[in-house]
Amino acid sequence: MAEKKKAERKFVGSTITTVVSLALVLFMLGLLGIIVLNTSKLSDNLKENIGIQIILNDNAKEVDIQHFTKTLDASDYVKSTEFINKEDAAKRLQEDLGEDFIAFLGYNPLLPSINVHLKAVYANTDSIAWIEQEILHSKLVKELVYQKSLVSMINENVQKIGLVILAFSSLLMVIAIALINNTIRLSIYSKRFIIRTMQLVGATQSFVSWPFVLKGIKHGIYGAVIAILMLIGVLYFAQKQLPELVELQDETMLATLFGMVTVIGIIISGISTALAVRKYLRVKSDDLYY
């Protein structure tokens, strides 16, 4: 009876160790996924804040301007537009300068304009170049102004950050697979004599393997559930500290990420268990003691 209880404690302890190890590794992968998703959204927000100012001719008619603005809004590359007439432009400049330049000059030298914010995918040097040519074809447009150096700098930095995150993600994935595989191999190692006993009484390889594989899949699910709960806790805490993060969260993307964490846990755990059992099904009896 004492030996049976001792064996049960060992089994429970082995199961808990395996599930906790899986949960911690999947938590790290999920945390990296959240960072990648938020970095991507931050990058898109940064690109979409790049403004292009379309300076219009002074003699442009209001009806033509409205039609031109609607055409821009309907374009694939435009996220939003804002029309600024001469009077509003003067008010804004007066606020920036802190003085009434119109009274000094005797007239308003500013021209009406349209501030355009592009969609993130089009906020790069090449895309803006052909967008500029397309906009300048309009007779209403006098010139188009934007900071080319800023656009180039933002895109270069975003690409560098993306490469670093990709390299780190790949490294972490390899480490995660190795850790999960080693944890499961150790768990199966403790059951190597049970596997050999089943084999000696005539059980087929598939009959021996499937219970272990199914148990491995269950462990993967349990580990994923724990990891997801930990990730939800981290997100909740982070949003309490930084309320701005709420705007970056996409429930659909988070649900997809949690689903991917679960699938990764099941696949890695199931395959690692199958490979570990297969190893001890093929090993010689004398090697079981080493």
C-alpha positions as CSV (number, residue, x, y, z in Angstrom):
1,M,0.0,0.0,0.0
2,A,2.8,2.4,0.9
3,E,4.6,1.6,-2.4
4,K,1.4,2.2,-4.3
5,K,0.9,5.6,-2.6
6,K,4.6,6.5,-3.3
7,A,4.1,5.6,-7.0
8,E,1.0,7.7,-7.2
9,R,2.8,10.7,-5.7
10,K,5.6,10.3,-8.2
11,F,3.1,10.1,-11.0
12,V,1.2,13.2,-9.8
13,G,4.5,15.0,-9.3
14,S,5.7,14.1,-12.8
15,T,2.4,15.2,-14.3
16,I,2.5,18.6,-12.5
17,T,6.1,19.2,-13.4
18,T,5.4,18.5,-17.1
19,V,2.3,20.7,-17.2
20,V,3.9,23.6,-15.3
21,S,7.0,23.4,-17.6
22,L,4.8,23.4,-20.7
23,A,2.7,26.3,-19.3
24,L,5.8,28.4,-18.6
25,V,7.3,27.8,-22.1
26,L,3.9,28.5,-23.8
27,F,3.5,31.6,-21.6
28,M,6.9,32.9,-22.9
29,L,5.8,32.2,-26.5
30,G,2.5,33.9,-26.0
31,L,4.1,36.9,-24.3
32,L,6.4,37.2,-27.3
33,G,3.4,37.0,-29.6
34,I,1.6,39.8,-27.7
35,I,4.8,42.0,-28.0
36,V,5.0,41.3,-31.8
37,L,1.3,42.1,-32.3
38,N,1.5,45.4,-30.3
39,T,4.8,46.3,-32.0
40,S,3.1,45.8,-35.4
41,K,0.1,48.0,-34.3
42,L,2.4,50.7,-32.9
43,S,4.3,50.6,-36.2
44,D,1.1,51.0,-38.2
45,N,-0.1,53.9,-35.9
46,L,3.2,55.6,-36.3
47,K,3.2,55.3,-40.1
48,E,-0.5,56.5,-40.3
49,N,0.4,59.6,-38.3
50,I,2.8,60.7,-41.1
51,G,1.0,63.7,-42.6
52,I,1.0,64.8,-46.3
53,Q,-0.2,68.4,-46.9
54,I,-1.8,69.2,-50.2
55,I,-1.5,72.9,-50.9
56,L,-4.4,74.0,-53.2
57,N,-4.6,76.9,-55.6
58,D,-6.0,80.1,-54.2
59,N,-8.7,80.2,-57.0
60,A,-9.9,76.7,-56.3
61,K,-13.7,76.6,-56.0
62,E,-15.3,75.1,-53.0
63,V,-17.4,72.6,-55.0
64,D,-14.3,71.3,-56.8
65,I,-12.5,71.0,-53.5
66,Q,-15.3,69.0,-51.9
67,H,-15.3,66.7,-54.9
68,F,-11.5,66.3,-54.8
69,T,-11.6,65.6,-51.0
70,K,-14.3,62.9,-51.6
71,T,-12.1,61.3,-54.3
72,L,-9.2,61.2,-51.9
73,D,-11.3,59.6,-49.2
74,A,-12.4,56.9,-51.6
75,S,-8.8,56.1,-52.6
76,D,-7.3,52.8,-51.4
77,Y,-4.3,54.6,-49.9
78,V,-6.0,57.3,-47.8
79,K,-7.0,56.7,-44.2
80,S,-8.3,60.2,-43.4
81,T,-8.4,63.7,-44.8
82,E,-8.9,67.2,-43.2
83,F,-9.7,70.3,-45.3
84,I,-8.3,73.5,-43.9
85,N,-9.4,76.8,-45.5
86,K,-7.4,80.0,-45.5
87,E,-9.0,81.4,-42.3
88,D,-8.5,78.2,-40.3
89,A,-4.9,78.0,-41.5
90,A,-4.3,81.6,-40.4
91,K,-5.8,81.0,-36.9
92,R,-3.5,78.0,-36.4
93,L,-0.4,79.9,-37.5
94,Q,-1.3,82.8,-35.3
95,E,-1.6,80.4,-32.3
96,D,1.8,78.9,-33.1
97,L,3.5,82.3,-33.6
98,G,1.7,84.0,-30.8
99,E,1.1,87.1,-32.8
100,D,-1.3,88.5,-35.5
101,F,0.8,88.3,-38.7
102,I,-2.2,89.3,-40.9
103,A,-2.4,92.7,-39.2
104,F,1.3,93.1,-39.8
105,L,1.1,92.0,-43.5
106,G,-2.3,93.5,-44.3
107,Y,-3.5,90.3,-46.0
108,N,-3.7,86.5,-45.5
109,P,-0.9,84.9,-47.6
110,L,-1.9,81.3,-46.7
111,L,-3.5,79.0,-49.1
112,P,-6.3,76.4,-48.5
113,S,-4.9,72.9,-48.0
114,I,-5.9,69.3,-47.3
115,N,-4.0,67.2,-44.7
116,V,-3.9,63.6,-45.7
117,H,-3.0,60.6,-43.5
118,L,-2.1,57.4,-45.5
119,K,-2.8,53.8,-44.6
120,A,0.2,52.2,-43.0
121,V,0.9,49.9,-46.0
122,Y,1.3,52.9,-48.3
123,A,3.4,55.0,-45.9
124,N,6.7,54.4,-47.5
125,T,9.0,56.3,-49.9
126,D,8.1,54.4,-53.0
127,S,4.3,54.5,-52.5
128,I,4.3,58.2,-51.6
129,A,6.3,59.0,-54.7
130,W,3.6,57.6,-57.1
131,I,0.8,59.0,-54.9
132,E,2.5,62.4,-55.2
133,Q,2.5,62.1,-58.9
134,E,-1.2,61.1,-59.0
135,I,-2.3,64.0,-56.8
136,L,-0.2,66.6,-58.6
137,H,-2.2,65.8,-61.8
138,S,-5.1,67.6,-60.4
139,K,-5.4,71.2,-61.5
140,L,-6.6,72.2,-58.0
141,V,-3.2,71.2,-56.5
142,K,-0.4,73.7,-56.3
143,E,2.1,71.5,-54.4
144,L,2.4,68.6,-52.1
145,V,4.5,68.8,-48.9
146,Y,5.8,66.0,-46.6
147,Q,8.9,65.1,-44.7
148,K,10.8,62.6,-46.9
149,S,13.6,62.1,-44.4
150,L,11.1,61.3,-41.6
151,V,9.3,58.7,-43.8
152,S,12.6,57.0,-44.7
153,M,13.8,57.0,-41.1
154,I,10.5,55.5,-39.7
155,N,10.5,52.7,-42.3
156,E,14.1,51.9,-41.8
157,N,13.8,51.7,-38.1
158,V,10.6,49.6,-38.4
159,Q,12.4,47.1,-40.7
160,K,15.3,46.9,-38.2
161,I,13.0,46.3,-35.3
162,G,11.1,43.7,-37.3
163,L,14.3,41.7,-38.1
164,V,15.4,41.8,-34.5
165,I,12.0,40.5,-33.3
166,L,11.9,37.8,-36.0
167,A,15.4,36.6,-35.1
168,F,14.5,36.6,-31.4
169,S,11.2,34.8,-32.1
170,S,12.9,32.1,-34.0
171,L,15.5,31.6,-31.3
172,L,12.8,31.4,-28.6
173,M,10.8,28.9,-30.6
174,V,13.8,26.6,-30.9
175,I,14.5,26.9,-27.2
176,A,10.9,26.3,-26.4
177,I,10.7,23.2,-28.5
178,A,13.9,21.9,-26.9
179,L,12.7,22.6,-23.4
180,I,9.3,20.9,-23.9
181,N,10.9,18.0,-25.7
182,N,13.5,17.4,-22.8
183,T,10.7,17.7,-20.2
184,I,8.6,15.1,-21.9
185,R,11.6,12.8,-22.5
186,L,12.4,12.9,-18.8
187,S,8.7,12.1,-18.0
188,I,8.7,9.2,-20.5
189,Y,12.1,8.0,-19.2
190,S,10.6,7.3,-15.8
191,K,8.0,5.0,-17.5
192,R,10.5,3.1,-19.7
193,F,10.1,-0.1,-17.8
194,I,6.3,0.0,-18.1
195,I,6.6,0.5,-21.8
196,R,9.0,-2.5,-22.1
197,T,6.6,-4.6,-19.9
198,M,3.7,-3.9,-22.2
199,Q,5.8,-4.7,-25.2
200,L,6.9,-8.1,-23.6
201,V,3.2,-9.2,-23.1
202,G,2.5,-8.7,-26.8
203,A,1.2,-5.1,-27.1
204,T,1.7,-3.5,-30.5
205,Q,3.7,-0.2,-30.8
206,S,0.5,1.7,-31.6
207,F,-1.3,0.2,-28.6
208,V,1.6,1.2,-26.3
209,S,2.1,4.7,-27.8
210,W,-1.5,6.0,-28.0
211,P,-2.2,6.3,-24.3
212,F,1.1,8.2,-23.8
213,V,0.4,10.4,-26.8
214,L,-3.1,11.2,-25.7
215,K,-1.8,12.0,-22.2
216,G,0.8,14.2,-23.8
217,I,-1.9,16.1,-25.8
218,K,-3.9,16.5,-22.5
219,H,-0.8,17.9,-20.8
220,G,-0.4,20.3,-23.8
221,I,-4.0,21.5,-23.4
222,Y,-3.6,22.0,-19.6
223,G,-0.3,23.8,-20.1
224,A,-1.9,26.1,-22.7
225,V,-4.9,26.9,-20.5
226,I,-2.6,27.9,-17.6
227,A,-0.4,29.9,-20.0
228,I,-3.4,31.7,-21.4
229,L,-4.7,32.6,-17.9
230,M,-1.2,34.0,-17.1
231,L,-1.2,36.0,-20.3
232,I,-4.7,37.4,-19.5
233,G,-3.4,38.4,-16.1
234,V,-0.3,40.1,-17.6
235,L,-2.5,42.0,-20.0
236,Y,-4.9,43.1,-17.3
237,F,-2.1,44.3,-15.1
238,A,-0.4,46.1,-18.0
239,Q,-3.6,47.9,-19.0
240,K,-4.1,49.0,-15.4
241,Q,-0.7,50.5,-15.4
242,L,-0.9,51.9,-18.9
243,P,-4.5,52.6,-20.0
244,E,-3.3,53.6,-23.4
245,L,-2.6,49.9,-24.2
246,V,-6.4,49.3,-24.4
247,E,-6.5,51.1,-27.7
248,L,-3.9,48.7,-29.1
249,Q,-5.6,45.5,-28.1
250,D,-7.5,43.6,-30.8
251,E,-9.8,40.9,-29.3
252,T,-9.8,38.9,-32.6
253,M,-6.0,38.9,-32.8
254,L,-5.7,38.0,-29.1
255,A,-8.2,35.1,-29.6
256,T,-6.2,33.9,-32.6
257,L,-3.0,34.1,-30.5
258,F,-4.5,32.1,-27.7
259,G,-5.7,29.5,-30.2
260,M,-2.1,29.3,-31.6
261,V,-0.7,28.9,-28.1
262,T,-3.1,26.0,-27.6
263,V,-2.3,24.4,-31.0
264,I,1.5,24.7,-30.4
265,G,1.2,23.1,-27.0
266,I,-0.8,20.2,-28.4
267,I,1.4,19.6,-31.4
268,I,4.8,19.9,-29.6
269,S,3.6,17.9,-26.6
270,G,2.0,15.2,-28.8
271,I,5.0,14.8,-31.2
272,S,7.6,14.9,-28.4
273,T,5.7,12.2,-26.5
274,A,5.4,10.0,-29.6
275,L,9.1,10.3,-30.4
276,A,10.1,9.6,-26.8
277,V,7.9,6.5,-26.6
278,R,9.1,5.3,-29.9
279,K,12.7,5.6,-28.7
280,Y,12.1,3.3,-25.7
281,L,10.1,0.9,-27.8
282,R,13.2,0.4,-29.9
283,V,15.9,0.5,-27.3
284,K,17.5,-2.7,-26.1
285,S,16.6,-4.1,-22.7
286,D,20.1,-3.7,-21.3
287,D,20.1,0.0,-22.3
288,L,17.0,0.7,-20.2
289,Y,19.2,0.8,-17.1
290,Y,21.4,3.6,-18.4
